[in-house]
Amino acid sequence: MFCSPLELVAFISGIMTLEPGDVILTGTPPGVGRLRAGDRVVVKISSIGELDNEVVASG
């Protein structure tokens, strides 16, 4: 990472309010392609739950 998670959260919280449940996405790791309509993005955090979103085409 270019900066530490602490630096990232400090920067973001200086320009907007972070609320419980907010997710900070920092970019795409090497080897991962673009998202396309029909793809699913799932974020799982043990003891908290799961966020599951389907990518849809804009327009």
DOPAFI-156500 format. One record per atom (N, C-alpha, C, CB): residue in three letters; atom name; x, y, z. Coordinates in pm, 1 decimal, padded with zeros to 6 digits. Glycine has a CB too. Layout:
BEGIN
<"ALA", "CA", <X, Y, Z>>
...
//
This chain:
BEGIN
<"MET", "N", <00083.7, -00118.6, 00000.0>>
<"MET", "CA", <00000.0, 00000.0, 00000.0>>
<"MET", "C", <00087.6, 00124.2, 00000.0>>
<"MET", "CB", <-00094.9, 00000.2, 00121.1>>
<"PHE", "N", <00037.3, 00226.3, -00062.7>>
<"PHE", "CA", <00109.4, 00352.5, -00072.0>>
<"PHE", "C", <00120.3, 00421.1, 00063.4>>
<"PHE", "CB", <00041.2, 00444.7, -00171.3>>
<"CYS", "N", <00014.7, 00410.3, 00145.1>>
<"CYS", "CA", <00016.5, 00466.2, 00280.3>>
<"CYS", "C", <-00046.4, 00364.2, 00374.6>>
<"CYS", "CB", <-00059.7, 00603.7, 00286.7>>
<"SER", "N", <-00028.3, 00383.6, 00503.3>>
<"SER", "CA", <-00080.5, 00288.2, 00601.3>>
<"SER", "C", <-00232.2, 00305.1, 00615.9>>
<"SER", "CB", <-00010.4, 00307.1, 00738.6>>
<"PRO", "N", <-00300.9, 00202.3, 00666.6>>
<"PRO", "CA", <-00444.7, 00216.7, 00691.7>>
<"PRO", "C", <-00476.0, 00333.9, 00784.7>>
<"PRO", "CB", <-00500.1, 00088.3, 00751.1>>
<"LEU", "N", <-00392.7, 00356.9, 00884.1>>
<"LEU", "CA", <-00413.3, 00469.6, 00975.5>>
<"LEU", "C", <-00408.9, 00602.3, 00899.5>>
<"LEU", "CB", <-00307.0, 00468.6, 01087.4>>
<"GLU", "N", <-00309.4, 00618.9, 00812.7>>
<"GLU", "CA", <-00299.4, 00742.5, 00733.1>>
<"GLU", "C", <-00419.3, 00757.6, 00640.6>>
<"GLU", "CB", <-00169.3, 00743.5, 00650.8>>
<"LEU", "N", <-00462.7, 00648.4, 00581.8>>
<"LEU", "CA", <-00576.3, 00650.8, 00490.4>>
<"LEU", "C", <-00704.0, 00693.9, 00562.6>>
<"LEU", "CB", <-00595.8, 00513.0, 00426.2>>
<"VAL", "N", <-00731.9, 00632.9, 00677.3>>
<"VAL", "CA", <-00851.5, 00668.9, 00754.1>>
<"VAL", "C", <-00843.1, 00812.9, 00803.8>>
<"VAL", "CB", <-00870.0, 00573.0, 00872.9>>
<"ALA", "N", <-00726.4, 00856.2, 00847.2>>
<"ALA", "CA", <-00709.9, 00994.6, 00893.1>>
<"ALA", "C", <-00737.5, 01092.5, 00779.5>>
<"ALA", "CB", <-00567.9, 01016.7, 00949.1>>
<"PHE", "N", <-00687.1, 01064.1, 00661.2>>
<"PHE", "CA", <-00709.1, 01152.8, 00545.6>>
<"PHE", "C", <-00857.2, 01158.3, 00509.4>>
<"PHE", "CB", <-00626.6, 01105.1, 00423.6>>
<"ILE", "N", <-00919.4, 01041.1, 00495.8>>
<"ILE", "CA", <-01060.2, 01036.3, 00454.9>>
<"ILE", "C", <-01149.7, 01102.9, 00558.5>>
<"ILE", "CB", <-01104.7, 00891.3, 00432.9>>
<"SER", "N", <-01124.1, 01077.3, 00686.9>>
<"SER", "CA", <-01208.6, 01137.6, 00790.7>>
<"SER", "C", <-01188.3, 01288.7, 00799.9>>
<"SER", "CB", <-01179.5, 01073.4, 00926.1>>
<"GLY", "N", <-01080.7, 01339.1, 00741.6>>
<"GLY", "CA", <-01060.1, 01483.4, 00737.2>>
<"GLY", "C", <-01142.2, 01552.6, 00630.2>>
<"GLY", "CB", <-00915.8, 01512.9, 00715.2>>
<"ILE", "N", <-01193.5, 01476.2, 00532.0>>
<"ILE", "CA", <-01271.7, 01537.9, 00425.2>>
<"ILE", "C", <-01417.2, 01491.6, 00423.2>>
<"ILE", "CB", <-01208.0, 01508.3, 00292.1>>
<"MET", "N", <-01449.3, 01387.5, 00500.3>>
<"MET", "CA", <-01587.8, 01340.8, 00508.8>>
<"MET", "C", <-01608.0, 01265.3, 00639.0>>
<"MET", "CB", <-01623.8, 01251.0, 00387.7>>
<"THR", "N", <-01732.0, 01247.5, 00677.5>>
<"THR", "CA", <-01763.1, 01174.3, 00799.9>>
<"THR", "C", <-01772.2, 01025.6, 00768.7>>
<"THR", "CB", <-01895.3, 01225.1, 00863.2>>
<"LEU", "N", <-01695.3, 00946.1, 00840.9>>
<"LEU", "CA", <-01704.8, 00801.3, 00826.7>>
<"LEU", "C", <-01804.2, 00749.7, 00929.8>>
<"LEU", "CB", <-01565.2, 00733.0, 00844.0>>
<"GLU", "N", <-01894.4, 00664.3, 00884.4>>
<"GLU", "CA", <-01998.4, 00607.8, 00970.0>>
<"GLU", "C", <-01972.3, 00458.9, 00990.2>>
<"GLU", "CB", <-02139.1, 00630.9, 00908.8>>
<"PRO", "N", <-02023.0, 00401.8, 01099.7>>
<"PRO", "CA", <-02010.2, 00256.8, 01118.6>>
<"PRO", "C", <-02066.6, 00183.3, 00997.5>>
<"PRO", "CB", <-02082.9, 00211.3, 01247.9>>
<"GLY", "N", <-01991.4, 00088.1, 00947.3>>
<"GLY", "CA", <-02034.0, 00012.0, 00830.8>>
<"GLY", "C", <-01977.7, 00063.5, 00699.9>>
<"GLY", "CB", <-02181.6, 00011.6, 00823.2>>
<"ASP", "N", <-01916.6, 00183.4, 00699.9>>
<"ASP", "CA", <-01854.2, 00234.0, 00577.9>>
<"ASP", "C", <-01741.4, 00140.9, 00535.8>>
<"ASP", "CB", <-01801.2, 00378.0, 00598.5>>
<"VAL", "N", <-01724.5, 00126.5, 00405.7>>
<"VAL", "CA", <-01618.1, 00043.0, 00350.6>>
<"VAL", "C", <-01526.0, 00133.8, 00270.3>>
<"VAL", "CB", <-01675.9, -00073.9, 00261.6>>
<"ILE", "N", <-01396.4, 00123.2, 00293.1>>
<"ILE", "CA", <-01298.5, 00201.1, 00218.0>>
<"ILE", "C", <-01230.9, 00106.9, 00119.0>>
<"ILE", "CB", <-01193.2, 00269.5, 00313.2>>
<"LEU", "N", <-01247.4, 00134.3, -00008.3>>
<"LEU", "CA", <-01183.9, 00055.5, -00113.5>>
<"LEU", "C", <-01064.5, 00133.4, -00165.5>>
<"LEU", "CB", <-01283.9, 00022.5, -00228.8>>
<"THR", "N", <-00951.2, 00067.8, -00178.4>>
<"THR", "CA", <-00828.9, 00139.1, -00212.1>>
<"THR", "C", <-00776.6, 00111.1, -00351.6>>
<"THR", "CB", <-00724.2, 00105.6, -00114.1>>
<"GLY", "N", <-00838.1, 00024.3, -00425.3>>
<"GLY", "CA", <-00791.1, -00003.0, -00559.6>>
<"GLY", "C", <-00799.1, -00150.9, -00593.4>>
<"GLY", "CB", <-00649.6, 00045.9, -00575.9>>
<"THR", "N", <-00743.7, -00185.8, -00705.4>>
<"THR", "CA", <-00752.1, -00322.2, -00755.8>>
<"THR", "C", <-00615.8, -00389.3, -00748.7>>
<"THR", "CB", <-00805.2, -00323.7, -00900.1>>
<"PRO", "N", <-00609.9, -00508.2, -00689.0>>
<"PRO", "CA", <-00481.7, -00579.0, -00686.0>>
<"PRO", "C", <-00442.5, -00626.9, -00825.7>>
<"PRO", "CB", <-00488.7, -00698.5, -00589.2>>
<"PRO", "N", <-00313.8, -00648.5, -00848.2>>
<"PRO", "CA", <-00269.1, -00694.6, -00980.5>>
<"PRO", "C", <-00338.9, -00824.1, -01021.5>>
<"PRO", "CB", <-00117.2, -00715.3, -00980.9>>
<"GLY", "N", <-00372.8, -00833.1, -01150.1>>
<"GLY", "CA", <-00431.9, -00955.3, -01203.0>>
<"GLY", "C", <-00582.9, -00960.3, -01201.1>>
<"GLY", "CB", <-00380.9, -01069.2, -01128.3>>
<"VAL", "N", <-00644.8, -00860.6, -01140.8>>
<"VAL", "CA", <-00790.8, -00857.6, -01136.3>>
<"VAL", "C", <-00840.4, -00768.9, -01249.5>>
<"VAL", "CB", <-00842.5, -00806.2, -00998.0>>
<"GLY", "N", <-00937.2, -00819.3, -01325.8>>
<"GLY", "CA", <-00989.6, -00743.9, -01439.7>>
<"GLY", "C", <-01098.5, -00647.3, -01399.5>>
<"GLY", "CB", <-01042.2, -00837.8, -01544.6>>
<"ARG", "N", <-01153.4, -00581.9, -01500.1>>
<"ARG", "CA", <-01261.6, -00485.0, -01476.6>>
<"ARG", "C", <-01389.9, -00555.8, -01436.1>>
<"ARG", "CB", <-01286.3, -00399.7, -01602.2>>
<"LEU", "N", <-01472.6, -00483.8, -01361.7>>
<"LEU", "CA", <-01604.2, -00536.2, -01328.1>>
<"LEU", "C", <-01696.5, -00518.6, -01447.5>>
<"LEU", "CB", <-01662.0, -00465.8, -01202.8>>
<"ARG", "N", <-01782.4, -00618.0, -01469.4>>
<"ARG", "CA", <-01878.3, -00613.5, -01579.3>>
<"ARG", "C", <-02017.7, -00642.9, -01525.6>>
<"ARG", "CB", <-01840.1, -00714.2, -01690.9>>
<"ALA", "N", <-02119.9, -00599.4, -01599.6>>
<"ALA", "CA", <-02257.8, -00627.4, -01560.4>>
<"ALA", "C", <-02273.9, -00777.4, -01536.8>>
<"ALA", "CB", <-02357.8, -00577.5, -01668.8>>
<"GLY", "N", <-02337.4, -00813.3, -01425.6>>
<"GLY", "CA", <-02357.4, -00953.3, -01391.0>>
<"GLY", "C", <-02256.5, -01004.2, -01289.2>>
<"GLY", "CB", <-02350.5, -01037.6, -01514.5>>
<"ASP", "N", <-02141.5, -00935.6, -01275.2>>
<"ASP", "CA", <-02043.4, -00974.6, -01173.5>>
<"ASP", "C", <-02101.8, -00947.3, -01035.0>>
<"ASP", "CB", <-01908.5, -00897.8, -01193.0>>
<"ARG", "N", <-02051.0, -01017.0, -00934.9>>
<"ARG", "CA", <-02092.8, -00995.8, -00797.0>>
<"ARG", "C", <-01971.4, -00955.4, -00713.7>>
<"ARG", "CB", <-02160.0, -01123.4, -00738.9>>
<"VAL", "N", <-01992.7, -00862.1, -00623.2>>
<"VAL", "CA", <-01889.8, -00819.8, -00528.4>>
<"VAL", "C", <-01940.1, -00856.7, -00389.6>>
<"VAL", "CB", <-01858.8, -00664.9, -00539.8>>
<"VAL", "N", <-01865.7, -00942.3, -00321.3>>
<"VAL", "CA", <-01906.7, -00988.7, -00188.8>>
<"VAL", "C", <-01796.9, -00954.4, -00088.4>>
<"VAL", "CB", <-01935.8, -01142.2, -00189.2>>
<"VAL", "N", <-01836.7, -00886.6, 00019.0>>
<"VAL", "CA", <-01744.9, -00853.5, 00127.6>>
<"VAL", "C", <-01796.1, -00924.9, 00251.7>>
<"VAL", "CB", <-01734.3, -00697.5, 00150.6>>
<"LYS", "N", <-01711.9, -01010.5, 00310.5>>
<"LYS", "CA", <-01750.6, -01084.8, 00430.3>>
<"LYS", "C", <-01659.0, -01045.9, 00545.6>>
<"LYS", "CB", <-01745.1, -01237.9, 00405.2>>
<"ILE", "N", <-01719.2, -01016.1, 00658.4>>
<"ILE", "CA", <-01643.7, -00986.6, 00779.4>>
<"ILE", "C", <-01696.5, -01079.5, 00887.7>>
<"ILE", "CB", <-01656.3, -00834.7, 00821.4>>
<"SER", "N", <-01611.0, -01169.0, 00935.5>>
<"SER", "CA", <-01655.3, -01266.0, 01035.0>>
<"SER", "C", <-01709.1, -01195.0, 01158.4>>
<"SER", "CB", <-01540.4, -01360.2, 01073.5>>
<"SER", "N", <-01810.2, -01251.2, 01215.5>>
<"SER", "CA", <-01880.2, -01200.0, 01333.7>>
<"SER", "C", <-01961.4, -01074.0, 01305.9>>
<"SER", "CB", <-01780.9, -01171.8, 01442.9>>
<"ILE", "N", <-01960.5, -01025.1, 01181.0>>
<"ILE", "CA", <-02039.5, -00906.1, 01147.6>>
<"ILE", "C", <-02144.4, -00939.3, 01042.7>>
<"ILE", "CB", <-01948.5, -00792.6, 01097.4>>
<"GLY", "N", <-02100.5, -00994.6, 00930.4>>
<"GLY", "CA", <-02195.7, -01028.1, 00825.4>>
<"GLY", "C", <-02134.9, -01020.1, 00688.0>>
<"GLY", "CB", <-02314.5, -00937.9, 00832.7>>
<"GLU", "N", <-02222.6, -01010.0, 00588.8>>
<"GLU", "CA", <-02182.5, -01014.8, 00449.0>>
<"GLU", "C", <-02257.1, -00907.5, 00369.8>>
<"GLU", "CB", <-02209.1, -01154.8, 00389.5>>
<"LEU", "N", <-02186.3, -00842.4, 00278.9>>
<"LEU", "CA", <-02244.3, -00745.8, 00187.7>>
<"LEU", "C", <-02227.6, -00801.2, 00047.0>>
<"LEU", "CB", <-02177.6, -00604.6, 00202.7>>
<"ASP", "N", <-02337.2, -00820.2, -00025.1>>
<"ASP", "CA", <-02334.5, -00886.3, -00156.2>>
<"ASP", "C", <-02402.9, -00793.8, -00256.4>>
<"ASP", "CB", <-02405.4, -01027.7, -00151.5>>
<"ASN", "N", <-02329.5, -00748.1, -00357.9>>
<"ASN", "CA", <-02384.2, -00657.9, -00458.8>>
<"ASN", "C", <-02359.1, -00712.1, -00598.8>>
<"ASN", "CB", <-02323.5, -00517.9, -00444.5>>
<"GLU", "N", <-02460.6, -00698.3, -00684.5>>
<"GLU", "CA", <-02445.0, -00735.6, -00825.2>>
<"GLU", "C", <-02413.4, -00609.7, -00905.0>>
<"GLU", "CB", <-02573.8, -00806.1, -00880.3>>
<"VAL", "N", <-02319.5, -00621.1, -00997.7>>
<"VAL", "CA", <-02281.9, -00509.6, -01083.8>>
<"VAL", "C", <-02385.5, -00500.4, -01196.3>>
<"VAL", "CB", <-02136.1, -00527.8, -01141.2>>
<"VAL", "N", <-02439.8, -00378.9, -01218.0>>
<"VAL", "CA", <-02536.0, -00357.6, -01324.6>>
<"VAL", "C", <-02481.5, -00253.1, -01422.2>>
<"VAL", "CB", <-02672.9, -00313.3, -01267.0>>
<"ALA", "N", <-02525.1, -00262.0, -01546.9>>
<"ALA", "CA", <-02482.1, -00166.9, -01649.1>>
<"ALA", "C", <-02545.4, -00030.0, -01621.2>>
<"ALA", "CB", <-02520.6, -00217.6, -01791.7>>
<"SER", "N", <-02470.0, 00075.8, -01642.8>>
<"SER", "CA", <-02525.8, 00210.4, -01624.2>>
<"SER", "C", <-02602.4, 00251.8, -01748.5>>
<"SER", "CB", <-02414.1, 00313.1, -01593.1>>
<"GLY", "N", <-02697.4, 00341.2, -01729.2>>
<"GLY", "CA", <-02770.5, 00396.5, -01841.9>>
<"GLY", "C", <-02886.3, 00321.5, -01875.4>>
<"GLY", "CB", <-02689.5, 00406.7, -01957.1>>
//
